[in-house]
């Protein structure tokens, strides 16, 4: 390793450090590792120093975990006094890479200023790199270096290539308004004084970045860029202006005025170059999806100029929709789609049809072409189609028909994308009628016989569309066709993906058959148990599909059969879990489903048993005498079983809420599914309360669903319609017949249960696939060598518990939600006393503390001061939960436990022993009883 005498082995040891940091990202290791690297940097040759520099730059987010910063900097900084300019240059770059942890080190600032005057080019470039990094971190350094940079840029002795490297430092001069203003003036002078292409490009880009950081000068910068775009004849400058306008359109669309958009439209209309037109349209299409488009069309009424101007964007988009360049046409239809989606004015309504025609033309053009450019354009087109249909549902029929027509003649790569689009539209709106299934099945047979490389992917995509389009159970003919094609043409993975889609769409009979066929084709027993559990769950849900209204005895037998399969499935699922993949969400979801089915079964049994005990003849008299109208219904109000049933459903709703809170990495569709299960539990508990337990005080306002919410799937649509129907039934019974008769209430409850169970359960994506992975690793100090061993603390002292944590991500961090802060909860409980049994206030026996910390570079640390006044063993539990950017708390864990033994301090122990030795035994006994009494 590092101690080897061979240079190669030393270098190999150095470059392996970043992987070590990823594996153990805690300060105790990182601190000692960086001190070792600093030693290597101090005594090694330039090649080793370069390796250490690269490791430091790769591990930038771990730098703040260095505890001995002074020692680390001291070892690195000693090389700055070397006679070798290359060694000094590497040291400067090293200091620049460490700027985040030493922003105010004056010796580093001084060295950078000195090195800017060096005669060695390598050293000067390194000094420029360090100056840029320190300027970004330190206001003092930025203020001090600004004049120096200004003199060097304006100095005649400075070569032009060096000026080009110095100018970008000015983008970091945004720490206060005066500094930003002076930097902006200098850049303004440079733009006019040095009109060469390279100089203008670098200066304008730095200008833009400075404006984007300081925020105050963005409108002026947009005007300046538009001016260069319009007046400068050089293509390179125009391209740079477009690139910077795109940056500002993404960052601050609200700062764009109507005049800015109008100027951009005019430039796009008049330019003869397609490449520039494409760039300008790209900026306009970005703006069309933001608030800027509403500002553009909300012109003051009555002014003819603004009305005429407001059509320029529309005119440009309509012109470009049928352009020979695919990219330009794509941006044209995107602009029209965004205008149609966001602007509801009557004048703009005819644009819907223009958008549809443009989209259809592009669809025909791109679906015949296999090139990557055509596929990228097709993706934009299909995304626009989904957006347009979502905002304008009346256009869905024509869009879907054009997609289905084009599907037959399209290339395979395009067919896959078109199938995804069809499925996305059909999930939102039930537009795929049964009449269209024939065409889809013909196409499925055709693909099954083809031999292209996209065949497997296409079979899955088309099967998904078929599952979405057949809203009810699949016919046997469709199942036969799909199975035949899978037997002839597919591998096991394709069959599994199709079965997974069937489970998501609620086609459980199809899914069960496919899982059954795959059981013998897997290589490990964990996969076998996983597939077996999925087969059992599908079989259970298939049993529930046979439920019939008004036939409660058959409903009970169906639920019993489903529970039998679910219990078999949960046993298989538990066997499929491994330490690396514990399947906690899947197990939690299935256990809740089992408990929910049992609760439904129990409720139907209760209702049936109550039917056999009608109210006595004197029920009305009893009700009048007791003043309780519920007595008219006989024993029903007095029986605890209904109350117990209601509490059980509420408890299930709470558990569904806990499952929701623990699923930080789940996609929105999965979370919505869990929410719907929770709402179904609340609905039944509400119905029991409204019909039987407390009809007078119950409120229907909080349970009424808002019809404005966007429904994302067929499953959600059907569940919401059941919820609304049940609520209407309960409310009408409650209003018309007060108090409700026992027969009517029983029938209503049983019908509600059957209606909920008849909707096929959807197993959403997170059940099968984890697209985002987030976990927290905690480290506590002090920590015992042996986990079962307690930490010794004296009872007159406080324990400073340091909690450090690292947030670990998968391949797609922040895909669905990001961690804003981490909430740490520390609690301690007395496990066993070792001292005299005095009566102690409960406050002294426990500690309850909570702190919120924001992770920086995925690392956080905080401290807690804990009291252990009571002698004995205490159990400390540290639990973490995360708060996302919307302020929602997610109980992700982990939970860590350590033990603390509270010991009596030596002085108190000595005093107590002396008192015991100096007093007679009887007095000791009296003292003990007196203490125990109070």
PyMOL commands that set and color helices and strands:
alter all, ss='L'
color gray80, all
select helices_A, chain A and resi 7-15+17-23+27-43+46-58+60-65+69-81+85-97+106-115+121-137+139-154+160-172+177-193+197-214+218-231+235-251+253-255+258-270+274-288+292-297+304-320+326-342+346-348+351-367+372-391+393-409+412-428+434-449+455-469+476-489+492-505+508-521+525-544+552-576+584-611+619-626+629-637+640-661+668-693+714-736+742-758+765-768+842-845+906-918+921-933
alter helices_A, ss='H'
color red, helices_A
select strands_A, chain A and resi 774-781+791-794+798-809+819-833+847-853+859-867+872-884+889-890+895-903
alter strands_A, ss='S'
color yellow, strands_A
deselect
rebuild
show_as cartoon
